[in-house]
Amino acid sequence: MSLLRRAAVVGGLGLLAACGPGNRVVLETPAKTVAPTAGDDAPTACLHRFDKVAAASGPAQDAWDARGGAPLWRRIGQATDQVDGTATDSGLARGYLAASFDSAGNRIVVLVDPSLVDRDALQRRLNLLSAQVQKAHPVSGPPIRIAIFAGCFPADQIVALRQEVRAGASRFALQKLWGPGLDSRTRVTVLTGRSDAKAQLEQIYGSMVDVAYGKADQAK
């Protein structure tokens, strides 16, 4: 099948989910790049780069805070228009997709759309910000690094997905929508038991979404 996988129509809006040859995967900063492989969705290597990076919650969050990393985490979030590692609508429009800390790698990882964000300029800006914050708020252990990576999906496709799923909230039994995470997937929770809604979302959006059943009292 073509790399331009499908046009999905939800609530009268169209979304083209694709991972074209120009959407390079950045493996490290300074970056070595690997071209995506052909297929229906984003390359598996792109989607699973950060499988071993703990989510910014629970014990990992406690360990990070214990090192004194909270001030830096907040400032990086502000600089990239994120709230607790989740992109705001305005942040997505600017190409900032996600952020998370990687305790094992002693770094904060920022995910961007390289067609909207100059990664070299952002790296310099965040390195300077990091040095300033860590000087004012020293962390225990070695200084925390900042790493910039390209997302697996363009920001405009993620924005369209969000709009479409929100517009189809009743149809999709939507409970909560957030993300994307470092795997570039947008998180969607639907009412427990609505396997039809879960299957429909997965069929329309493929690897762009991670769909799960939510709790009865979970807010959108």
N, C-alpha and C positions, 0 to 999 in steps of 0.2 A: 504493500500500500504506500501511497504517497506520504512524504513528510508533512504535507499540509493535510492533516488527518480528516477533519470534518468541520462542517458548519452546523452548530447546534442552535436551535431557535427555542428560546424560553421566554414566555411572557411578551412575545413580539419583538424581542431583542436577539441579535445574532452574536455568536461567539465562535471565532475560529481558533481552535486549539492546535498549536503547531510548535515544532522545535526545528527551525530551519538551519541551514549550514552557517548562517551568520551569527547564530546564538552560541558563541564559544563558551566552553566550560573552563573557568579559571581554577587551577588546582592549588596555587599558593601565590603569595605576594612577597617578592617579585614573581610574576606569573609565568608558569609554563602552561600552554594551552593544549587542549585535546579536542579535536573536532567531534561533534556528536555522531553517533552511528545511525544508520537509517532505521526507521521503525515507526510505529503508530504514535508513540508517546515520546516524552523526553528520554534521553539515554539513561539506562539503569545506573551507570557510574555517576551521573549527575545527581540523580534522586537519592542515592545511598551514600554520598560522600560523608555525611555527618551522622550516620547511624550510631556511632559510638560516643557522640557528644551528648552529655546529659542535658535534659531539659532544664530551663531556668526555674526550677521549683524544688521543693522538698529538701532532702539532704544536700544536694548539690548547691542549692541556693544558700543553705546555712553555712556550708564550707566556704563559699565565695564571700559571704558577709563577714565571716570570722577573719578572713584575710584583710578585711578593710576595703574590699572592691566595690562596695555599694555606691560611693560617690562617683566613681568612674563610670559605672554601669548606667547611672542616671544621666550623666552628661553626654555619654555616647548616644543614649536614647533620644535626648533632646536634640542633639546635632543631626540625627538622621530621622527625626520625626516618627519615633516609635514610642509605644506605651507598653512597658514590660515586654519588650522584644517583639511586639506585634505592630505592623505598619498601620498608620492611620491612612485615611483616604487621601489626604494631602501628601503624605509621605510616599504613597504608591505613585501618585501623579508625578513626583519628582524622581522616581526610580529607586527609592529605598524600600526593599522588600521585607527584610527581617533582620534580627540581631539576636545573638545568644552568647553566653559565656561558655567557654570550653576550659573547664578546670584542669583537665589532664594536659591540654596544650598550652595552658597559662596564657590564654588570649581571649579577646572578645572578637567574635566572628560577625561581620556585617555582610549581608547579601544584597546585591544591587542589580538593576537592569543596566548592563553596560552601554546600551544605546542611549541612555539618558544621563548616566553618571560617568564623569571622568574619573576612573579608578585611581590613577596616579595622583591627581589633585586631591581627591578625597583621602587617600592614604596619607599624604603630607599633612593635610588639615587635621585628621584624627590623631596622627602621631604627635603633632604639636599640642593638641588639646589633652591627650593622654599624659604627656610629660608635665604639663601645667597642673593637671588635677592630681597626679601622683606625687608631685612636689608638695602641693598643699595638703594632700591626704595620703601619706605614705602607706603602702601595702606591705604586709609581711611577705618575706620571700622575694624572689626575683621580680623585676618590673613586669607588669602585664602588657602584652603585645596586642596590636590591632591587626586583624587580617581581613582583607576584602575579597569576596568571591562573587562570581557572576551567578545569577539565578538560572533555573532551568526553564522558566517561562517569562515572557515579556510582561512588564508592568501593566500595559493596556489590556492584555488578556485577563490578568488577575482582577483588574478593576471591573471589566465586563462580567466576569464570573460572579463577583460579589453583587453587582447590580441585579443580575438575572436571578440569582438564588433568592435574594431579598424580595424581588418582585414576585417570585413564585413561592413565597413562604408557605402559603396554605397547601399548595400542590405538593410541595416537598416536605410537609410536616416539620418545618424548620424550627429548631429550638435555639441553636447558637451557631454563629458563623465568626471565625476568627482566623488569624494567620495572614500570610503563609508562614510556615516554619522554615527551618534551615534546609529542609528537603524540597522547598519551593511549593509544597502542597498547601492548599487552603483547607482548614479544618471545618467540617460541617457535622453538627449533631442533629439527628431527627428523632421524632417520637419513637419510643421503644415499641417494637412490633410492626412498624411501618417499613417492612422489607421492600415493598413496592417503591417507596420514595428513595430508599437507599440504593436500590438497583438502578433506578432511573437516573439519579445523580451520577453514579459510577459509569453508566452507559454514555451519558451525554459528555461528561467532563474527563473521563479517563483518569490518567495519573495526576491531573491537576488538583484533584480533591482526595481527602482522606475522610471518609464518612463513617460515623459511628452512631450508636444509639445513645441518647441522652437520658438524664433523669427527669422524672415527671415535673419537678419544680425548677428545671434549669431555665435561666433567662436567656433571651436572645442577645 
